[in-house]
């Protein structure tokens, strides 16, 4: 880590030497060495891990029997990690250092190496500032100023003056005379809901310069108070009774702004798509262990918001046709006797050999699309929109046999997108990865864009596996377009031929530091020319010979869907 990074400027984290702490003192945020099975060396190793969550070991004999029978083949030999009754009372959800997040897992306490150093989490900067402010004021928090609201709460001069005037009158009467029933003091002016909404919008803007600066402790509490009632922020406790004699019923505080709501998700969808970088949604502990889909059983990679009663089951059983989920194989078997679906509930728009693509409208098939989004969230880290599926079209790829159409992967596409994204989320199930199906999904999305006569690009940010897949597809299509051109070819001609946007073409061809893209553009005699090196041509021939499946446009039976204004009113 270079000294210019923020972590280098922070104070070193406190470290406890091995043997000076117990497993009961290990808390969330600590970094400790733990034992894991290394498949490369076929032996256990000790690796640094960060504790993300701690729980008591589930004491359910049925779940233990189910877990032992389902994971007997996948788990390493029991003598590698001998159990310890006292330490195994606790389970720790760890993130392995320098490893991908999808490898996070629950480990028993016996796998923690208590003989090595323990690194405690760094103290937050806000707490240090509060301690400094407390020392300045003699350890006591100074009282808030009466009649003054925190910064950003009162942004209009007239409203602030009116409120301060009303508060001043009420406090003057309440402080001079004891409260009596006959000369009732004038209560604080009751504000309408429209004014409260305007104040909440003003609070998100720039802070008002006329409001005096409060102390650091009050400012730290201002953000939390801004989400509650505004009257409670400017009144001391002993003056509260003078204003509460009005018969207005108490108003419940609004929900915190950090929570997700349907309206907020719809607005976010129309501005930035279905993927988000919200830390509160991404940084969650994985709640599923394994998924059983058809004849395959795979590990879940990330958190997925399945109902709480299905969380932390050893195996969650998913119907491969309707994507319904069940906690036991008996319930899945009973469901399959009643389930009549043998293919996705949509229109089949492509069929070649044993592969088929189905187009599904999220507004017409709510249950199926929500189950599909829940399933895909187990393998996509940045996907957070899983209940509002009406603004999307889903294109599901299946493999046909005598028993039905088996789900392989899918991609979703917004019905109306200002950025011309042709893919919102794309996924190939882990059991079908490294078989060329992901490339087929990408190629099919660009085939639809060519049918529409538009340039398309996937919605950003892409996952690590998605970025690798798209870069390989862009590189092959650009080289193919250059080879098929008889004369000089420009970036615009490459984009129109492949339906790849100009930005994606440039990012693939222009040489960049620490980037292993094509680097086709060379500076020659004062201008940029396209140059295909021998290494690029050799790589293209290898990938072309290795590719066994592709999309044939003549087998596509599809017209671009059109929607009316009423059909595009999502969530109303």
C-alpha positions as CSV (number, residue, x, y, z in Angstrom):
1,X,0.0,0.0,0.0
2,X,1.4,3.3,-1.0
3,X,1.8,6.0,1.6
4,X,-0.5,8.3,-0.4
5,X,-3.6,6.1,0.3
6,X,-5.9,7.0,3.2
7,X,-5.2,3.8,5.0
8,X,-1.5,4.6,5.2
9,X,-2.3,7.9,7.0
10,X,-4.4,6.3,9.6
11,X,-3.1,5.1,12.9
12,X,-2.1,1.4,13.0
13,X,-4.7,-1.0,14.2
14,X,-4.2,-2.4,17.7
15,X,-2.9,-5.9,17.8
16,X,-3.2,-8.5,20.5
17,X,-0.5,-11.2,20.6
18,X,-1.6,-14.8,20.3
19,X,-2.6,-16.5,23.5
20,X,-3.6,-13.2,25.2
21,X,-7.3,-13.4,24.1
22,X,-10.1,-15.9,24.1
23,X,-12.7,-16.8,21.5
24,X,-15.3,-14.9,23.6
25,X,-13.5,-11.6,23.1
26,X,-13.4,-11.9,19.3
27,X,-15.8,-9.4,17.9
28,X,-17.1,-8.3,14.5
29,X,-14.5,-6.4,12.5
30,X,-11.5,-8.2,13.9
31,X,-8.9,-9.8,11.6
32,X,-7.7,-13.2,12.7
33,X,-6.1,-16.2,11.1
34,X,-8.3,-19.2,10.3
35,X,-7.9,-22.6,8.8
36,X,-9.3,-23.3,5.4
37,X,-9.0,-26.1,2.8
38,X,-6.8,-25.2,-0.2
39,X,-8.0,-27.1,-3.2
40,X,-4.8,-26.3,-5.1
41,X,-2.5,-28.0,-2.6
42,X,-5.1,-30.4,-1.3
43,X,-4.1,-29.5,2.2
44,X,-5.3,-27.1,4.9
45,X,-3.7,-23.6,5.3
46,X,-3.9,-20.7,7.6
47,X,-5.1,-17.4,6.1
48,X,-6.0,-14.0,7.4
49,X,-9.8,-13.4,7.6
50,X,-12.1,-10.6,8.7
51,X,-15.0,-11.4,11.0
52,X,-18.2,-10.1,9.5
53,X,-20.8,-11.8,11.8
54,X,-21.0,-14.1,14.8
55,X,-23.8,-16.4,15.8
56,X,-24.4,-19.4,18.1
57,X,-24.2,-22.7,16.5
58,X,-27.7,-23.8,15.3
59,X,-29.0,-26.5,17.7
60,X,-31.5,-28.3,15.4
61,X,-30.9,-32.0,15.0
62,X,-33.0,-32.2,11.8
63,X,-30.9,-29.5,10.2
64,X,-27.7,-31.2,11.3
65,X,-28.8,-34.5,9.8
66,X,-29.8,-32.8,6.6
67,X,-26.6,-30.9,6.4
68,X,-24.4,-33.9,7.0
69,X,-26.2,-36.0,4.3
70,X,-26.1,-33.2,1.7
71,X,-22.6,-31.9,2.2
72,X,-20.8,-35.2,2.9
73,X,-19.3,-35.4,-0.6
74,X,-18.3,-31.7,-0.9
75,X,-16.8,-31.2,2.6
76,X,-13.1,-32.0,3.1
77,X,-12.0,-34.9,5.3
78,X,-13.1,-34.5,8.9
79,X,-9.6,-35.2,10.3
80,X,-8.3,-32.0,8.6
81,X,-10.3,-29.8,11.1
82,X,-11.0,-31.8,14.2
83,X,-14.0,-30.5,16.2
84,X,-13.8,-28.9,19.6
85,X,-17.0,-28.9,21.7
86,X,-16.2,-25.7,23.5
87,X,-15.0,-23.6,20.6
88,X,-17.7,-24.9,18.2
89,X,-20.4,-23.3,20.2
90,X,-19.9,-20.2,18.0
91,X,-19.8,-19.8,14.2
92,X,-18.1,-16.9,12.5
93,X,-18.8,-15.5,9.0
94,X,-15.4,-14.6,7.6
95,X,-14.1,-12.8,4.5
96,X,-10.8,-14.3,3.4
97,X,-8.1,-11.7,2.8
98,X,-7.4,-10.9,-0.9
99,X,-10.1,-13.4,-1.9
100,X,-13.3,-12.7,-3.8
101,X,-16.4,-12.0,-1.7
102,X,-18.2,-15.1,-3.1
103,X,-15.8,-17.3,-1.1
104,X,-17.1,-15.9,2.2
105,X,-18.3,-18.6,4.5
106,X,-19.4,-19.7,8.0
107,X,-16.6,-21.4,9.9
108,X,-16.8,-23.0,13.4
109,X,-14.8,-21.6,16.2
110,X,-12.3,-24.5,16.2
111,X,-11.0,-23.3,12.9
112,X,-9.8,-20.0,14.3
113,X,-6.1,-19.9,15.1
114,X,-6.1,-18.4,18.6
115,X,-2.3,-18.8,18.9
116,X,-1.6,-16.1,16.3
117,X,-2.0,-12.3,16.5
118,X,-5.5,-10.7,16.5
119,X,-6.0,-7.3,14.8
120,X,-8.7,-5.2,16.3
121,X,-10.8,-2.8,14.2
122,X,-9.7,0.8,14.0
123,X,-11.6,3.3,16.0
124,X,-14.0,5.4,13.9
125,X,-13.0,9.0,13.2
126,X,-16.4,10.3,14.4
127,X,-15.9,8.8,17.8
128,X,-12.5,10.4,18.2
129,X,-13.9,13.8,17.2
130,X,-16.7,13.4,19.8
131,X,-14.2,12.6,22.5
132,X,-12.2,15.7,21.6
133,X,-15.3,17.9,21.7
134,X,-16.3,16.3,25.1
135,X,-12.9,17.2,26.6
136,X,-13.2,20.8,25.4
137,X,-16.6,21.2,27.2
138,X,-15.4,19.4,30.3
139,X,-16.9,16.1,29.5
140,X,-20.5,17.4,29.3
141,X,-22.5,18.0,26.2
142,X,-23.4,21.7,25.9
143,X,-27.1,22.4,25.6
144,X,-28.6,23.2,22.3
145,X,-29.6,26.7,21.5
146,X,-33.3,27.4,21.9
147,X,-35.0,28.4,18.7
148,X,-32.2,27.3,16.5
149,X,-32.5,24.4,14.1
150,X,-29.6,22.3,12.8
151,X,-28.0,23.3,9.6
152,X,-30.0,22.6,6.5
153,X,-33.3,22.1,8.3
154,X,-34.7,25.6,7.9
155,X,-33.6,26.9,4.5
156,X,-36.2,29.6,4.0
157,X,-35.7,32.9,5.8
158,X,-39.4,33.6,6.2
159,X,-40.2,30.2,7.6
160,X,-37.3,30.4,10.0
161,X,-38.3,33.8,11.3
162,X,-41.9,32.8,11.8
163,X,-41.0,29.7,13.6
164,X,-38.5,31.4,15.9
165,X,-41.1,34.1,16.7
166,X,-43.7,31.6,17.6
167,X,-41.3,29.6,19.8
168,X,-40.1,32.8,21.4
169,X,-43.6,33.8,22.4
170,X,-44.5,30.4,23.8
171,X,-41.3,30.1,25.8
172,X,-41.6,33.6,27.2
173,X,-45.0,32.8,28.6
174,X,-44.1,29.4,29.8
175,X,-41.0,30.6,31.6
176,X,-42.6,33.6,33.4
177,X,-45.9,32.1,34.5
178,X,-46.8,28.6,35.5
179,X,-49.2,26.9,33.1
180,X,-52.9,27.5,34.0
181,X,-56.0,26.3,32.2
182,X,-57.6,29.8,31.6
183,X,-54.8,31.9,29.9
184,X,-53.6,29.1,27.7
185,X,-50.3,29.9,26.0
186,X,-50.2,30.0,22.3
187,X,-49.0,26.7,20.9
188,X,-46.4,26.3,18.2
189,X,-47.8,26.7,14.8
190,X,-49.0,23.4,13.3
191,X,-47.4,22.8,9.9
192,X,-49.1,21.0,7.0
193,X,-47.7,17.9,5.4
194,X,-46.8,19.9,2.3
195,X,-44.6,22.2,4.4
196,X,-42.9,19.2,6.1
197,X,-42.1,17.7,2.7
198,X,-40.7,21.0,1.5
199,X,-38.5,21.1,4.6
200,X,-37.3,17.6,4.0
201,X,-36.3,18.6,0.5
202,X,-34.6,21.7,1.7
203,X,-32.6,19.6,4.2
204,X,-31.0,17.8,1.4
205,X,-29.7,21.0,-0.2
206,X,-26.8,23.3,0.9
207,X,-26.6,24.3,4.5
208,X,-28.0,27.7,5.4
209,X,-25.3,30.3,6.1
210,X,-27.6,32.3,8.5
211,X,-27.9,29.5,11.0
212,X,-25.3,29.6,13.6
213,X,-22.8,26.8,13.9
214,X,-23.6,24.3,16.6
215,X,-21.0,22.2,18.4
216,X,-19.7,19.1,16.9
217,X,-21.8,16.8,19.0
218,X,-25.0,18.5,18.0
219,X,-24.0,18.3,14.3
220,X,-23.4,14.6,14.7
221,X,-26.9,14.2,16.1
222,X,-28.4,16.5,13.5
223,X,-28.5,13.9,10.8
224,X,-30.4,11.4,12.9
225,X,-32.8,14.2,14.2
226,X,-33.5,15.4,10.7
227,X,-35.4,12.2,10.1
228,X,-37.6,12.6,13.1
229,X,-39.8,15.4,14.3
230,X,-38.6,18.9,13.7
231,X,-40.1,20.4,16.8
232,X,-38.1,18.2,19.2
233,X,-34.8,19.5,17.9
234,X,-35.1,23.1,19.0
235,X,-36.8,22.7,22.4
236,X,-35.2,21.9,25.7
237,X,-36.8,19.2,27.8
238,X,-38.1,21.5,30.5
239,X,-40.0,23.6,27.9
240,X,-41.6,20.7,26.2
241,X,-44.7,20.6,28.5
242,X,-45.5,24.3,27.6
243,X,-46.2,23.4,24.0
244,X,-47.7,19.9,24.3
245,X,-51.1,21.0,25.7
246,X,-52.6,21.0,22.2
247,X,-54.9,18.1,21.6
248,X,-53.1,17.1,18.4
249,X,-52.4,13.4,18.3
250,X,-48.7,12.3,18.4
251,X,-47.2,11.8,14.9
252,X,-45.1,8.8,14.4
253,X,-41.6,9.6,13.0
254,X,-41.1,8.8,9.3
255,X,-39.0,5.8,8.3
256,X,-35.3,6.5,7.9
257,X,-34.2,7.8,4.6
258,X,-31.6,5.1,4.3
259,X,-34.2,2.3,4.0
260,X,-35.3,1.1,0.6
261,X,-38.8,1.9,-0.6
262,X,-40.7,1.1,-3.7
263,X,-40.9,4.7,-4.9
264,X,-37.2,5.3,-4.3
265,X,-36.3,2.1,-6.2
266,X,-38.6,3.1,-9.1
267,X,-37.0,6.6,-9.3
268,X,-33.5,5.0,-9.1
269,X,-34.5,2.6,-11.8
270,X,-35.5,5.4,-14.2
271,X,-32.2,7.3,-13.6
272,X,-29.5,4.7,-13.1
273,X,-31.0,1.3,-13.9
274,X,-31.5,-1.7,-11.7
275,X,-27.9,-2.0,-10.3
276,X,-26.7,0.0,-7.4
277,X,-23.5,0.4,-5.3
278,X,-25.4,0.8,-2.0
279,X,-23.2,-0.5,0.8
280,X,-26.2,-1.3,3.1
281,X,-27.5,-3.7,0.5
282,X,-24.3,-5.2,-0.8
283,X,-22.4,-5.7,2.5
284,X,-24.8,-8.3,3.9
285,X,-23.9,-11.7,5.4
286,X,-24.7,-14.6,3.1
287,X,-27.9,-16.3,4.3
288,X,-28.0,-19.4,2.1
289,X,-25.6,-22.2,2.0
290,X,-26.5,-24.4,-1.0
291,X,-29.2,-24.5,-3.7
292,X,-30.6,-27.6,-5.3
293,X,-31.8,-26.9,-8.8
294,X,-32.9,-30.0,-10.8
295,X,-30.1,-32.6,-10.7
296,X,-27.5,-30.0,-9.7
297,X,-26.5,-28.7,-6.2
298,X,-24.5,-25.5,-6.1
299,X,-23.1,-23.1,-3.4
300,X,-24.7,-19.7,-3.0
301,X,-22.3,-16.8,-3.5
302,X,-24.0,-13.8,-2.1
303,X,-26.9,-12.6,0.1
304,X,-30.3,-13.1,-1.4
305,X,-33.5,-11.7,0.2
306,X,-35.4,-15.0,0.5
307,X,-37.9,-15.1,3.4
308,X,-36.4,-15.3,6.8
309,X,-37.7,-18.8,7.5
310,X,-35.6,-20.1,4.6
311,X,-32.4,-18.5,5.8
312,X,-29.4,-20.6,7.0
313,X,-30.9,-23.8,5.7
314,X,-28.3,-26.4,4.7
315,X,-30.0,-26.8,1.3
316,X,-32.8,-24.7,-0.4
317,X,-34.6,-26.7,-3.0
318,X,-35.7,-24.8,-6.1
319,X,-38.1,-26.0,-8.8
320,X,-36.2,-25.7,-12.1
321,X,-39.3,-24.9,-14.1
322,X,-41.3,-22.4,-12.0
323,X,-38.3,-21.4,-9.8
324,X,-40.4,-21.8,-6.6
325,X,-38.4,-22.5,-3.4
326,X,-38.9,-25.1,-0.7
327,X,-37.1,-26.0,2.5
328,X,-37.2,-29.8,2.0
329,X,-37.0,-32.4,-0.8
330,X,-40.4,-33.8,0.3
331,X,-42.1,-30.5,-0.2
332,X,-40.4,-30.1,-3.6
333,X,-41.6,-33.6,-4.7
334,X,-45.1,-32.8,-3.6
335,X,-45.0,-29.5,-5.5
336,X,-43.7,-31.2,-8.7
337,X,-46.8,-33.4,-8.7
338,X,-49.0,-30.3,-9.0
339,X,-46.7,-28.0,-11.0
340,X,-47.7,-28.1,-14.7
341,X,-44.9,-25.9,-16.1
342,X,-42.3,-27.6,-18.3
343,X,-40.9,-24.4,-19.8
344,X,-40.7,-20.7,-18.8
345,X,-44.1,-18.9,-19.0
346,X,-43.3,-16.8,-22.1
347,X,-43.1,-16.7,-25.8
348,X,-40.4,-18.9,-27.5
349,X,-38.6,-16.6,-29.9
350,X,-35.6,-18.7,-30.8
351,X,-35.0,-22.4,-31.3
352,X,-31.9,-24.1,-32.7
353,X,-30.8,-27.7,-31.9
354,X,-31.4,-28.2,-28.2
355,X,-31.4,-24.5,-27.1
356,X,-34.4,-22.2,-26.8
357,X,-34.9,-18.6,-25.8
358,X,-38.2,-17.4,-24.1
359,X,-39.3,-13.7,-23.9
360,X,-41.2,-13.0,-20.6
361,X,-42.9,-9.7,-19.7
362,X,-42.2,-8.8,-16.0
363,X,-45.6,-7.2,-15.8
364,X,-47.5,-10.3,-16.9
365,X,-45.5,-12.9,-15.0
366,X,-44.8,-11.3,-11.6
367,X,-44.3,-14.5,-9.6
368,X,-41.9,-16.2,-12.0
369,X,-39.8,-13.0,-12.6
370,X,-39.5,-12.3,-8.8
371,X,-38.4,-15.9,-8.2
372,X,-35.9,-15.5,-11.0
373,X,-34.6,-12.3,-9.5
374,X,-34.3,-13.9,-6.1
375,X,-32.3,-16.8,-7.6
376,X,-30.0,-14.5,-9.6
377,X,-29.3,-12.4,-6.5
378,X,-27.5,-15.5,-5.0
379,X,-24.9,-15.1,-7.7
380,X,-24.9,-11.3,-8.5
381,X,-23.4,-9.0,-5.9
382,X,-24.7,-5.7,-7.2
383,X,-28.2,-6.6,-8.1
384,X,-30.7,-5.2,-5.6
385,X,-34.0,-4.8,-7.5
386,X,-35.8,-8.0,-6.9
387,X,-39.5,-7.2,-6.2
388,X,-40.3,-4.5,-8.9
389,X,-40.0,-6.5,-12.1
390,X,-42.6,-4.8,-14.1
391,X,-40.2,-2.4,-16.0
392,X,-38.2,-5.3,-17.4
393,X,-38.4,-7.9,-20.2
394,X,-36.7,-11.2,-19.4
395,X,-35.0,-13.4,-21.9
396,X,-34.4,-16.9,-20.6
397,X,-32.2,-19.5,-22.2
398,X,-33.1,-23.2,-21.7
399,X,-31.9,-26.5,-22.8
400,X,-34.6,-28.9,-24.2
401,X,-34.8,-32.6,-23.6
402,X,-37.6,-35.2,-23.2
403,X,-38.4,-33.9,-19.7
404,X,-38.8,-30.2,-20.4
405,X,-36.8,-27.0,-20.9
406,X,-34.1,-26.7,-18.2
407,X,-33.1,-23.2,-17.1
408,X,-29.5,-22.3,-18.0
409,X,-29.3,-18.5,-17.8
410,X,-31.1,-15.3,-18.6
411,X,-30.6,-11.5,-19.1
412,X,-33.1,-8.7,-18.4
413,X,-33.7,-5.6,-20.4
414,X,-35.5,-2.4,-19.6
415,X,-38.6,-1.7,-21.6
416,X,-37.7,2.0,-21.9
417,X,-34.1,3.1,-21.2
418,X,-32.7,6.5,-22.0
419,X,-29.1,5.2,-22.0
420,X,-29.9,2.5,-24.6
421,X,-28.8,-0.3,-22.4
422,X,-29.5,-3.7,-24.0
423,X,-28.8,-5.7,-20.8
424,X,-29.7,-4.8,-17.2
425,X,-28.6,-8.1,-15.5
426,X,-27.1,-11.2,-17.0
427,X,-26.4,-14.5,-15.4
428,X,-25.4,-18.0,-16.3
429,X,-25.9,-20.5,-13.5
430,X,-22.7,-21.8,-12.0
431,X,-23.2,-25.4,-13.1
432,X,-23.4,-24.2,-16.8
433,X,-20.5,-21.8,-16.7
434,X,-17.3,-22.3,-18.8
435,X,-19.4,-24.0,-21.5
436,X,-19.9,-21.0,-23.7
437,X,-23.5,-20.2,-22.6
438,X,-22.5,-16.8,-21.2
439,X,-21.2,-15.8,-24.6
440,X,-24.4,-17.0,-26.2
441,X,-26.4,-14.7,-23.9
442,X,-24.2,-11.8,-24.8
443,X,-24.5,-12.5,-28.5
444,X,-28.2,-12.9,-28.3
445,X,-28.6,-9.5,-26.6
446,X,-26.6,-7.8,-29.5
447,X,-28.7,-9.8,-32.0
448,X,-31.8,-8.2,-30.6
449,X,-30.1,-4.8,-30.8
450,X,-29.3,-5.4,-34.4
451,X,-33.0,-6.3,-35.0
452,X,-34.0,-3.1,-33.4
453,X,-31.5,-1.1,-35.4
454,X,-29.8,0.4,-32.3
455,X,-26.4,0.4,-30.6
456,X,-26.4,-1.4,-27.2
457,X,-24.2,-1.6,-24.2
458,X,-24.6,-3.5,-20.9
459,X,-25.6,-1.6,-17.8
460,X,-22.7,-0.6,-15.6
461,X,-21.1,-1.6,-13.3
462,X,-20.3,-5.1,-14.6
463,X,-19.3,-8.0,-12.3
464,X,-15.9,-9.4,-12.6
465,X,-17.0,-12.4,-14.6
466,X,-19.4,-10.3,-16.7
467,X,-16.6,-7.9,-17.6
468,X,-14.3,-10.8,-18.7
469,X,-17.1,-12.2,-20.9
470,X,-18.0,-8.9,-22.5
471,X,-14.3,-8.0,-23.2
472,X,-13.8,-11.3,-25.0
473,X,-17.0,-10.9,-27.1
474,X,-16.1,-7.3,-28.0
475,X,-12.6,-8.3,-29.0
476,X,-13.7,-11.1,-31.3
477,X,-16.5,-9.1,-33.0
478,X,-14.2,-6.1,-33.6
479,X,-11.5,-8.3,-35.2
480,X,-14.1,-10.1,-37.3
481,X,-15.5,-6.7,-38.5
482,X,-12.0,-5.5,-39.4
483,X,-11.2,-8.7,-41.3
484,X,-14.5,-8.7,-43.2
485,X,-14.0,-5.0,-44.3
486,X,-12.6,-4.9,-47.8
487,X,-11.4,-1.3,-47.6
488,X,-10.6,1.1,-44.8
489,X,-12.9,0.8,-41.8
490,X,-13.7,3.5,-39.2
491,X,-14.9,3.2,-35.6
492,X,-18.4,4.2,-36.6
493,X,-18.6,1.5,-39.2
494,X,-17.4,-1.1,-36.7
495,X,-20.1,0.1,-34.3
496,X,-22.9,0.0,-36.9
497,X,-21.8,-3.5,-38.0
498,X,-21.6,-5.1,-34.6
499,X,-24.2,-2.9,-32.7
500,X,-21.5,-2.2,-30.1
501,X,-21.4,1.4,-28.9
502,X,-18.5,3.7,-29.8
503,X,-17.4,3.9,-26.2
504,X,-17.1,0.1,-25.9
505,X,-15.2,-0.1,-29.2
506,X,-12.7,2.5,-28.1
507,X,-12.3,1.0,-24.7
508,X,-11.5,-2.4,-26.3
509,X,-9.1,-1.0,-29.0
510,X,-7.3,1.9,-27.4
511,X,-4.2,0.8,-25.4
512,X,-4.5,1.7,-21.8
513,X,-2.0,1.2,-18.9
514,X,-2.5,-2.1,-17.0
515,X,-5.1,-3.2,-19.5
516,X,-4.9,-6.3,-21.6
517,X,-7.3,-5.3,-24.4
518,X,-6.8,-5.6,-28.1
519,X,-4.7,-2.4,-28.5
520,X,-5.5,-2.2,-32.2
521,X,-4.9,1.5,-32.6
522,X,-1.4,2.5,-33.4
523,X,0.0,6.0,-34.0
524,X,1.5,6.1,-37.5
525,X,2.6,9.2,-39.4
526,X,0.5,11.6,-37.3
527,X,-2.7,9.6,-37.3
528,X,-4.2,6.5,-35.7
529,X,-4.5,3.3,-37.8
530,X,-6.0,-0.1,-37.0
531,X,-3.2,-2.7,-36.8
532,X,-3.9,-6.4,-36.4
533,X,-0.8,-8.1,-34.9
534,X,0.0,-11.7,-35.3
535,X,-0.7,-12.3,-31.6
536,X,-4.2,-10.8,-32.0
537,X,-4.9,-12.9,-35.2
538,X,-3.7,-16.1,-33.5
539,X,-5.9,-15.4,-30.4
540,X,-8.9,-14.8,-32.7
541,X,-8.4,-18.1,-34.6
542,X,-8.1,-20.1,-31.4
543,X,-11.3,-18.6,-29.9
544,X,-13.1,-19.2,-33.2
545,X,-12.0,-22.8,-33.4
546,X,-13.0,-23.4,-29.7
547,X,-16.4,-21.9,-30.1
548,X,-19.0,-24.7,-30.8
549,X,-22.3,-22.7,-30.4
550,X,-23.4,-19.5,-31.9
551,X,-26.6,-17.6,-32.6
552,X,-28.2,-17.8,-36.1
553,X,-30.4,-14.9,-37.0
554,X,-32.5,-16.9,-39.4
555,X,-33.9,-18.9,-36.4
556,X,-35.0,-15.8,-34.5
557,X,-38.7,-15.2,-34.7
558,X,-39.1,-11.8,-33.0
559,X,-40.3,-8.3,-33.4
560,X,-39.3,-5.4,-31.1
561,X,-42.1,-5.0,-28.5
562,X,-43.9,-1.7,-28.3
563,X,-45.6,-0.3,-25.2
564,X,-48.2,2.4,-24.7
565,X,-47.9,5.1,-22.0
566,X,-50.2,3.3,-19.7
567,X,-48.1,0.1,-19.9
568,X,-45.0,2.1,-19.0
569,X,-46.5,3.6,-15.8
570,X,-44.6,1.4,-13.3
571,X,-45.7,1.3,-9.7
572,X,-48.7,3.6,-10.0
